[in-house]
Structures are given as structure tokens and as C-alpha cells.
Amino acid sequence: MEAILPRVFASDPSLTAVVASAVGVEDIDMSILGDALHNNRTITSIDLSCNSISPTGTDALCQALKSDNVVAAVDLSYNQIGWMG
């Protein structure tokens, strides 16, 4: 995740997908990713499957995506979101 975040913050035009499956992403990472997505207009898909994301982390990402018109697909499967997420 740390390798991708600088490119997301910089809106790297060659980066259209965030793939961070099964790499130990946690709620704090979701807040940072959410901040990075606020000004990014190149990311169209996000794969965060198989991590340690709870409803708190999911909420942080959802808040960021409310103002995003570019991301079309998000995979949060196999996390610890539960029915609240």
C-alpha cells in the first residue's frame, strides 16, 4: 500500500487501479487512501479484498468516494466489515 499511495496523491495518469489485495490493509490505511482519492481523477477501480478492514475503515473510504465521479468498482470482499459495513 505504501508504494501506491504517493502515486495516488500525485494523480499519476498511468495509475488507474489500486490493487492492494491481501497485503494487511487496515482502517488507518483507508483514511489515508481516502485523503489521496479526494484530488485523484485517474483511479477507476480499487481492490482491497482479503485485508483487515472494519466498518470504520469502510466508512472512511465511502466518505471519500461520495465526491468521486471516477471510481467505478471497489472490491472489499473478505474483510471484517460485517453487516454494518
MDTraj code that builds the backbone (N, CA, C; nanometers):
import mdtraj as md
import numpy as np

residues = "MET GLU ALA ILE LEU PRO ARG VAL PHE ALA SER ASP PRO SER LEU THR ALA VAL VAL ALA SER ALA VAL GLY VAL GLU ASP ILE ASP MET SER ILE LEU GLY ASP ALA LEU HIS ASN ASN ARG THR ILE THR SER ILE ASP LEU SER CYS ASN SER ILE SER PRO THR GLY THR ASP ALA LEU CYS GLN ALA LEU LYS SER ASP ASN VAL VAL ALA ALA VAL ASP LEU SER TYR ASN GLN ILE GLY TRP MET GLY".split()
xyz = np.array([
    [0.0822, -0.1192, 0.0000],
    [0.0000, 0.0000, 0.0000],
    [0.0867, 0.1257, 0.0000],
    [0.1982, 0.1233, 0.0760],
    [0.2831, 0.2422, 0.0837],
    [0.3415, 0.2812, -0.0517],
    [0.3648, 0.1839, -0.1380],
    [0.4215, 0.2130, -0.2694],
    [0.3200, 0.2801, -0.3615],
    [0.1934, 0.2507, -0.3415],
    [0.0888, 0.3044, -0.4291],
    [0.0451, 0.4443, -0.3881],
    [0.0394, 0.4715, -0.2584],
    [-0.0176, 0.5972, -0.2095],
    [0.0460, 0.7232, -0.2687],
    [0.1790, 0.7336, -0.2806],
    [0.2351, 0.8548, -0.3417],
    [0.1856, 0.8776, -0.4837],
    [0.1661, 0.7681, -0.5580],
    [0.1158, 0.7814, -0.6950],
    [-0.0302, 0.8239, -0.6962],
    [-0.1083, 0.7779, -0.5983],
    [-0.2492, 0.8188, -0.5894],
    [-0.2560, 0.9673, -0.5539],
    [-0.1769, 1.0102, -0.4546],
    [-0.1736, 1.1519, -0.4167],
    [-0.1324, 1.2403, -0.5336],
    [-0.0385, 1.1925, -0.6160],
    [0.0118, 1.2705, -0.7293],
    [-0.0772, 1.2621, -0.8522],
    [-0.1839, 1.1858, -0.8460],
    [-0.2727, 1.1643, -0.9615],
    [-0.1943, 1.1159, -1.0832],
    [-0.1068, 1.0198, -1.0605],
    [-0.0279, 0.9601, -1.1673],
    [-0.1226, 0.9102, -1.2768],
    [-0.1146, 0.9661, -1.3979],
    [-0.2087, 0.9269, -1.5035],
    [-0.1956, 0.7825, -1.5485],
    [-0.0826, 0.7186, -1.5199],
    [-0.0669, 0.5788, -1.5590],
    [-0.1265, 0.4831, -1.4557],
    [-0.1695, 0.5355, -1.3418],
    [-0.2285, 0.4522, -1.2370],
    [-0.3802, 0.4658, -1.2411],
    [-0.4463, 0.3622, -1.2897],
    [-0.5922, 0.3659, -1.2983],
    [-0.6584, 0.2702, -1.2002],
    [-0.5776, 0.1847, -1.1362],
    [-0.6328, 0.0887, -1.0416],
    [-0.5432, 0.0791, -0.9184],
    [-0.6072, 0.0709, -0.8026],
    [-0.5363, 0.0426, -0.6784],
    [-0.5622, -0.1042, -0.6478],
    [-0.4574, -0.1841, -0.6508],
    [-0.4689, -0.3264, -0.6202],
    [-0.3842, -0.3515, -0.4957],
    [-0.4521, -0.3727, -0.3844],
    [-0.3854, -0.3974, -0.2562],
    [-0.4576, -0.5118, -0.1862],
    [-0.4665, -0.6222, -0.2544],
    [-0.5349, -0.7397, -0.2017],
    [-0.4396, -0.8209, -0.1152],
    [-0.4877, -0.8590, 0.0030],
    [-0.4131, -0.9456, 0.0946],
    [-0.2752, -0.8909, 0.1302],
    [-0.2698, -0.7630, 0.1610],
    [-0.1418, -0.7011, 0.1997],
    [-0.1482, -0.6382, 0.3383],
    [-0.2517, -0.6691, 0.4151],
    [-0.2605, -0.6195, 0.5518],
    [-0.3147, -0.4790, 0.5668],
    [-0.3950, -0.4338, 0.4719],
    [-0.4550, -0.3003, 0.4802],
    [-0.5470, -0.2942, 0.6017],
    [-0.5340, -0.1868, 0.6796],
    [-0.6149, -0.1669, 0.7994],
    [-0.6917, -0.0353, 0.7890],
    [-0.7700, -0.0064, 0.8907],
    [-0.8543, 0.1131, 0.8901],
    [-0.7759, 0.2421, 0.8707],
    [-0.6613, 0.2558, 0.9343],
    [-0.5817, 0.3780, 0.9201],
    [-0.5387, 0.3976, 0.7752],
    [-0.5095, 0.2897, 0.7057],
    [-0.4735, 0.2981, 0.5640],
    [-0.5908, 0.3494, 0.4808],
    [-0.7101, 0.3134, 0.5220],
    [-0.8295, 0.3575, 0.4493],
    [-0.8474, 0.5088, 0.4602],
    [-0.8170, 0.5649, 0.5751],
    [-0.8254, 0.7100, 0.5923],
    [-0.7250, 0.7810, 0.5021],
    [-0.6046, 0.7267, 0.4956],
    [-0.5005, 0.7853, 0.4103],
    [-0.5392, 0.7726, 0.2634],
    [-0.5878, 0.6562, 0.2249],
    [-0.6321, 0.6360, 0.0869],
    [-0.7459, 0.7311, 0.0536],
    [-0.8392, 0.7472, 0.1463],
    [-0.9495, 0.8407, 0.1247],
    [-0.9001, 0.9813, 0.0999],
    [-0.8022, 1.0263, 0.1772],
    [-0.7428, 1.1588, 0.1558],
    [-0.6795, 1.1683, 0.0178],
    [-0.6102, 1.0640, -0.0228],
    [-0.5436, 1.0640, -0.1529],
    [-0.6442, 1.0679, -0.2681],
    [-0.7582, 1.0053, -0.2495],
    [-0.8582, 0.9999, -0.3566],
    [-0.9317, 1.1317, -0.3780],
    [-0.9298, 1.2203, -0.2798],
    [-1.0041, 1.3466, -0.2921],
    [-0.9676, 1.4250, -0.4173],
    [-0.8425, 1.4278, -0.4544],
    [-0.7996, 1.5052, -0.5703],
    [-0.7599, 1.4196, -0.6890],
    [-0.7753, 1.2889, -0.6772],
    [-0.7340, 1.1988, -0.7839],
    [-0.8482, 1.1787, -0.8836],
    [-0.8166, 1.1903, -1.0110],
    [-0.9167, 1.1704, -1.1161],
    [-0.8748, 1.0618, -1.2145],
    [-0.7806, 0.9761, -1.1719],
    [-0.7344, 0.8700, -1.2614],
    [-0.7730, 0.7306, -1.2146],
    [-0.7965, 0.7118, -1.0848],
    [-0.8297, 0.5795, -1.0317],
    [-0.9732, 0.5442, -1.0683],
    [-0.9908, 0.4314, -1.1371],
    [-1.1250, 0.3869, -1.1740],
    [-1.1678, 0.2608, -1.0997],
    [-1.0710, 0.1880, -1.0420],
    [-1.1070, 0.0688, -0.9652],
    [-1.0128, 0.0510, -0.8463],
    [-1.0689, -0.0085, -0.7405],
    [-0.9947, -0.0301, -0.6169],
    [-1.0216, -0.1727, -0.5696],
    [-0.9144, -0.2501, -0.5498],
    [-0.9261, -0.3867, -0.4977],
    [-0.8551, -0.3918, -0.3630],
    [-0.9332, -0.4003, -0.2570],
    [-0.8814, -0.4081, -0.1210],
    [-0.9287, -0.5370, -0.0540],
    [-0.9519, -0.6386, -0.1325],
    [-1.0028, -0.7656, -0.0799],
    [-0.8988, -0.8338, 0.0093],
    [-0.9485, -0.9178, 0.0985],
    [-0.8636, -1.0021, 0.1839],
    [-0.7687, -0.9230, 0.2736],
    [-0.8210, -0.8232, 0.3425],
    [-0.7416, -0.7430, 0.4343],
    [-0.8063, -0.7402, 0.5720],
    [-0.7750, -0.6408, 0.6524],
    [-0.8274, -0.6296, 0.7891],
    [-0.9085, -0.5015, 0.8054],
    [-0.9966, -0.4764, 0.7121],
    [-1.0751, -0.3530, 0.7110],
    [-1.2061, -0.3762, 0.7855],
    [-1.2382, -0.2856, 0.8779],
    [-1.3615, -0.2940, 0.9571],
    [-1.4623, -0.1919, 0.9046],
    [-1.5804, -0.1829, 0.9663],
    [-1.6768, -0.0807, 0.9250],
    [-1.6198, 0.0614, 0.9332],
    [-1.5306, 0.0855, 1.0281],
    [-1.4696, 0.2188, 1.0416],
    [-1.3888, 0.2546, 0.9167],
    [-1.3077, 0.1619, 0.8710],
    [-1.2284, 0.1850, 0.7506],
    [-1.3144, 0.1981, 0.6270],
    [-1.4188, 0.1182, 0.6211],
    [-1.5107, 0.1250, 0.5085],
    [-1.5784, 0.2614, 0.5031],
    [-1.6169, 0.3128, 0.6186],
    [-1.6793, 0.4446, 0.6248],
    [-1.5842, 0.5535, 0.5753],
    [-1.4574, 0.5439, 0.6118],
    [-1.3587, 0.6431, 0.5661],
    [-1.3493, 0.6434, 0.4143],
    [-1.3474, 0.5254, 0.3540],
    [-1.3411, 0.5174, 0.2086],
    [-1.4700, 0.5696, 0.1452],
    [-1.5831, 0.5334, 0.2015],
    [-1.7119, 0.5783, 0.1478],
    [-1.7245, 0.7302, 0.1514],
    [-1.6770, 0.7915, 0.2575],
    [-1.6809, 0.9376, 0.2670],
    [-1.6010, 1.0011, 0.1537],
    [-1.4863, 0.9438, 0.1232],
    [-1.4030, 0.9963, 0.0143],
    [-1.4692, 0.9751, -0.1207],
    [-1.5351, 0.8626, -0.1374],
    [-1.5954, 0.8307, -0.2666],
    [-1.7239, 0.9067, -0.2929],
    [-1.7815, 0.9690, -0.1898],
    [-1.9038, 1.0474, -0.2109],
    [-1.8823, 1.1586, -0.3122],
    [-1.7637, 1.2169, -0.3146],
    [-1.7358, 1.3271, -0.4058],
    [-1.6555, 1.2819, -0.5271],
    [-1.6413, 1.1519, -0.5470],
    [-1.5622, 1.0975, -0.6562],
    [-1.6552, 1.0491, -0.7669],
    [-1.6313, 1.0989, -0.8880],
    [-1.7132, 1.0575, -1.0013],
    [-1.6380, 0.9654, -1.0958],
    [-1.5207, 0.9183, -1.0537],
    [-1.4358, 0.8402, -1.1429],
    [-1.4322, 0.6922, -1.1050],
    [-1.4212, 0.6606, -0.9769],
    [-1.4115, 0.5213, -0.9336],
    [-1.5426, 0.4489, -0.9651],
    [-1.5307, 0.3425, -1.0427],
    [-1.6496, 0.2680, -1.0851],
    [-1.6627, 0.1337, -1.0152],
    [-1.5530, 0.0809, -0.9594],
    [-1.5572, -0.0517, -0.8971],
    [-1.4689, -0.0549, -0.7726],
    [-1.5238, -0.1139, -0.6663],
    [-1.4499, -0.1310, -0.5406],
    [-1.4740, -0.2730, -0.4915],
    [-1.3661, -0.3447, -0.4618],
    [-1.3768, -0.4803, -0.4081],
    [-1.3278, -0.4796, -0.2637],
    [-1.4200, -0.5011, -0.1711],
    [-1.3872, -0.5085, -0.0287],
    [-1.4195, -0.6471, 0.0271],
    [-1.4282, -0.7450, -0.0596],
    [-1.4632, -0.8798, -0.0141],
    [-1.3557, -0.9367, 0.0775],
    [-1.3987, -1.0255, 0.1637],
    [-1.3112, -1.0943, 0.2590],
    [-1.2369, -0.9981, 0.3526],
    [-1.3100, -0.9018, 0.4041],
    [-1.2620, -0.8141, 0.5089],
    [-1.3487, -0.8381, 0.6316],
    [-1.3372, -0.7549, 0.7327],
    [-1.4135, -0.7713, 0.8548],
    [-1.5195, -0.6621, 0.8662],
    [-1.5903, -0.6405, 0.7585],
    [-1.6871, -0.5330, 0.7519],
    [-1.8169, -0.5711, 0.8219],
    [-1.8618, -0.6916, 0.8043],
    [-1.9871, -0.7354, 0.8666],
    [-2.1073, -0.6663, 0.8051],
    [-2.2203, -0.6828, 0.8654],
    [-2.3440, -0.6263, 0.8111],
    [-2.3502, -0.4753, 0.8283],
    [-2.2712, -0.4176, 0.9210],
    [-2.2701, -0.2729, 0.9434],
    [-2.2031, -0.1997, 0.8260],
    [-2.1092, -0.2652, 0.7596],
    [-2.0344, -0.2004, 0.6518],
    [-2.1139, -0.2011, 0.5252],
])
top = md.Topology()
chain = top.add_chain()
for i, resn in enumerate(residues, 1):
    res = top.add_residue(resn, chain, resSeq=i)
    for name in ("N", "CA", "C"):
        top.add_atom(name, md.element.get_by_symbol(name[0]), res)
traj = md.Trajectory(xyz[None], top)
